[in-house]
Amino acid sequence: MAKLGISIKIDVTKIDKDRIFKGKKGQYIDLTTFIDLDNQDDYGYNGFISQSVSQEERQMKVQTPILGNCKVFYKEGQESGSKLNPPFQSPVAQHATPDNFDDDIPF
């Protein structure tokens, strides 16, 4: 199995507290990330992180805010210090518009 090193950065003020749930050993949130190993955006990120939605919510096309980004900083077999791949247009930049951008603090 190939190994990856991934750095994750999220804005905790955008977490929907209603989606936090209690588990046996603490409080949790389910997150989803999409990572493109072949490309990076202009800031060197390979993907974004958002809170997960249920199957029913997916069918209703519910979208949660993008909480942050992720960057692949290590890929097994990659030369040390080499950039993974050339920039691409970030999914965040493609979908962020004044109408769907949410910078309200949820709590």
C-alpha positions, 0 to 999 in steps of 0.5 A, a space after each residue: 500500500 502506498 503511503 501519503 502524508 496529508 496536512 489538513 487545515 480547517 476553520 473550526 468556526 464554520 463547524 455546524 455544531 448540530 452535526 457534532 455527536 457523542 461517542 463512547 470516548 468523546 464528541 465527534 464530527 464526520 468530515 469528507 475530503 476529496 483529494 486530487 493527487 495529480 494536481 494542486 491549486 494555486 496555493 499548493 492544496 490538493 483538496 478540500 474538507 467539508 462536513 459529511 452529509 447523510 445519504 438522504 441529505 445527498 439525495 436532497 442536494 444538501 451542501 455543507 460549508 467547506 471547512 478547509 483544505 488539505 495538502 499532500 506533502 509526502 507521496 511514497 516514491 516521490 523525490 524529497 522536495 519535489 513539487 507533486 504536480 502543476 497547479 489547477 483550478 481549485 474546486 473551492 474557487 470554482 464553486 465559491 460565489 457571493 450567493 453560496 459563500 457562508 462566512 457566518 460563525 455557526 456558534 
